[in-house]
Amino acid sequence: MNAVASGPRSSPRKSVLFCAECSFQNPVSDGWLVVSDGEERTIVCPECGHVADHRTERSAPSPTRAD
């Protein structure tokens, strides 16, 4: 059985990041301020300055290698 899409989606895509402080929403690649110093990455809301995400390289998932 095949599913058929009927009309526009009512919910945003999973790749959209939401600011918990001001409700700004956009994909990370479109509008968010991303600051990286090589070992850490911080994503900041451009509307209110709230830090939405801060990670070190160690906390990010490592890619798997196919042999």
C-alpha positions as CSV (number, residue, x, y, z in Angstrom):
1,M,0.0,0.0,0.0
2,N,1.3,3.5,-0.9
3,A,0.6,6.6,1.1
4,V,-0.7,9.6,-0.8
5,A,0.0,13.1,0.4
6,S,-3.1,15.3,0.4
7,G,-2.3,19.0,0.7
8,P,0.4,20.9,2.6
9,R,1.9,19.5,5.8
10,S,0.6,21.1,8.9
11,S,3.7,20.7,11.0
12,P,7.3,22.0,10.3
13,R,10.0,19.7,9.0
14,K,12.3,18.0,11.6
15,S,15.3,20.0,10.4
16,V,13.8,23.2,11.8
17,L,15.3,24.5,15.0
18,F,13.1,26.5,17.5
19,C,14.3,29.1,20.0
20,A,12.9,28.4,23.4
21,E,13.0,32.1,24.4
22,C,11.4,34.0,21.5
23,S,9.9,31.3,19.2
24,F,12.2,32.1,16.2
25,Q,12.2,29.1,13.9
26,N,14.3,28.3,10.8
27,P,16.6,25.5,9.5
28,V,20.0,25.8,11.1
29,S,21.5,26.6,7.7
30,D,19.1,29.5,7.2
31,G,19.2,32.3,9.7
32,W,20.8,30.9,12.9
33,L,24.2,32.2,14.0
34,V,26.6,29.3,14.1
35,V,29.9,29.9,15.9
36,S,32.6,27.3,15.7
37,D,36.2,27.3,17.0
38,G,37.2,23.9,15.9
39,E,36.5,22.0,19.1
40,E,33.1,23.6,20.0
41,R,30.0,24.7,18.1
42,T,27.4,27.1,19.4
43,I,24.1,27.9,17.7
44,V,22.7,31.3,18.7
45,C,19.2,32.8,17.9
46,P,19.6,35.9,15.7
47,E,16.5,37.5,17.2
48,C,17.1,37.4,20.9
49,G,20.7,36.0,21.4
50,H,19.6,32.8,23.2
51,V,22.1,29.9,22.9
52,A,20.0,27.2,21.4
53,D,22.8,24.6,21.3
54,H,26.4,24.3,22.5
55,R,28.4,21.1,21.8
56,T,32.0,20.0,21.9
57,E,33.4,17.7,19.2
58,R,33.5,14.8,21.8
59,S,29.7,15.1,22.4
60,A,28.8,15.0,18.7
61,P,28.2,11.6,17.1
62,S,31.1,10.2,15.3
63,P,30.6,9.1,11.7
64,T,30.6,5.4,11.0
65,R,33.0,3.9,8.5
66,A,32.0,1.4,5.9
67,D,34.6,-1.3,5.2
